Amino acid sequence: MIEESCNIDDRGSSCCSQQPQKEEINFKDHWDKAYTNSPEEKLGWYETDLSPTLSLVSKAGLKKSARILNVGAGNTTLIDELLAIGYSDLIATDLSEVALNKLENRVGERKVECIVDDLTKPNSLYKISPVDLWIDRAVLHFFTEKKDQDVYFNLLKSSVKINGFVLLSEFNLNGAKVCSGLPVHRYSKDMIANKLGADFELIDSFNHTYIMPSGDERPYVYTLFKKRVSCLL
Ligand SMILES: C[S@@+](CC[C@H](N)C(=O)[O-])C[C@H]1O[C@@H](n2cnc3c(N)ncnc32)[C@H](O)[C@@H]1O
C-alpha cells in the first residue's frame, strides 16, 4: 500500500492526486513551510528508529574524530545520535534555514556546524574541507532532473576523502512517486552505484521499510560505499 505523499499534513491536498509543476515551486519556501507548519514528530520522514543508518555508520568503522557531513539534514535526530556515540566533527547542511535553526537550538550551536545551502546550486559547500562520511537520507530522490543529480554527485565526489564513505538512503523502486507534495526519482543500489562510478565500492546495501508517523509504509534502499583511489590516477 503506497500512498503518494509522505507528509501527513498534505493528505487531501492536491499533492496526493497530481504532480506539481516544478517551475512553480520555490523549494526553499516549500521546505521552510514544511518545518514551520508541522510538529517535528508528525513530519512524514520523522524517525524514532535510526538503526538502519547507524548500522551502516558502524560498518564504516570510522574513528570518533571523523568528519561527517549530513546533507539535507533538516532537523534530524541523527545528529543527536552521532553526538551521543561520540562523533564530534559534524556538519549539517540543508536548504531550509528553519530546519537548521531548530536543529541548532536543540543540539547546541557549538556541537554541530550548520550550513544553509542548496545541493543543486552549492556555494558554501564547495568550500568545506573534505569529509570522511557523507550521509543522505531522503534528499537525493527529490532531484528529478539529470542536471541537478549531476551537480549533487559532482559535489559528493569532490567532498569525500579517499577511503571515505558515502551512505545514501533513498526511496527504492517500490517506493512512493511523490513525497511532501514533490515528485521523486526512485533508486536501486545499482542505479546509485552507476551514478557514483568506479571509484566507489559497494560495501553494503539493504531494503528497509520505514513506517511514517501516519502508519503508512515507505520502502527505502540503504547503501554504503567506500571511495577508492581514483582509477585515473
Ligand atoms: C524528507 S526530508 C529528510 C530530512 C532528513 N534527512 C531526515 O531524514 O530527517 C528532505 C530534506 O531535504 C532538504 N532539501 C530538499 N532540497 C534540498 C536542496 N536542493 N538542497 C539541500 N537540502 C534540500 C529539505 O529541506 C529537507 O530537510
The ligand as an ORCA input file, in Angstrom:
! r2SCAN-3c Opt
* xyz 0 1
  C      12.448     14.280      3.507
  S      13.417     15.477      4.292
  C      14.667     14.469      5.078
  C      15.359     15.199      6.192
  C      16.416     14.375      6.935
  N      17.437     13.881      6.043
  C      15.786     13.242      7.686
  O      15.995     12.088      7.325
  O      15.071     13.517      8.659
  C      14.288     16.182      2.918
  C      15.248     17.276      3.319
  O      15.986     17.699      2.170
  C      16.118     19.102      2.208
  N      16.328     19.560      0.827
  C      15.468     19.492     -0.197
  N      16.003     20.001     -1.315
  C      17.259     20.423     -0.981
  C      18.308     21.045     -1.698
  N      18.176     21.373     -3.007
  N      19.462     21.321     -1.051
  C      19.606     20.995      0.275
  N      18.635     20.409      1.006
  C      17.465     20.125      0.390
  C      14.796     19.565      2.810
  O      14.834     20.871      3.324
  C      14.558     18.506      3.864
  O      15.137     18.860      5.091
*
